């Protein structure tokens, strides 16, 4: 598993002070929108302590481990083979979320990512994934992954028989970037899933940013698993106890 478990039970404590990244890399992203995401400050006794953070700071840090400035080597020099502490301000540690949805035949629904995606391009991926968007109040994480599901593959919350969080993890390859994994099941038939996916792709194209292709993994086997992203494989492993 390329992830380290932090915990399963959680509450959320928001801190108003906005995060300021300690710049290490020279990466300067060009974004149409620089959204605010929750940065994980700490996880103690089941409480996620978070603060608002710019998405672009993640591109300058956790997403730029091997780019200009060689952040991975800097962190390795300080911490050896261990994950950096969450308090290291050279990392934004914005919280992401990802989900695998099982269809009515208990098969994982895994679309192929578009080849121009900056993270995990062209591989068969989780049903949906993305950075969590900051909310000043109310539930933040499940609502975000449901929004991603609707945007990426056209599945609505009402289409799910159930949805469950699987845990809060840190990703080794991106210096411990936090990730919340979910699993869900839908009663939609394959033809319905295809129709919704194609409608979602058409809307993505209209916005100028296609996230997935009109292709899904036909069957998950030892041979086809090599085409899946590591995030997808991790989510599948974590989802197995909930597969009905």
Secondary structure, 3 states (H helix, E strand, C coil): CCEEEEECCCEEEEECCCCCCCCCCCCCCCCCCCCEEEEEEEEECCEEEEEEEEHHHHHCCCCCCCCCCCHHHHHHHHHCCCCCCCCCCCCCCECEEEEEEECCCCCEECEEECCCCCCCCCCECCCEEEECCCCCCCCCHHHHHHHHHHHHHCCCHHHEEEEEEEEEEEEHHHCCEEEEEEEEEECCCHHHHHHHHHHHHHHHHHHCCCCEEEEECCCCCCCHHHHECHHHHHHHHHHHHHCC
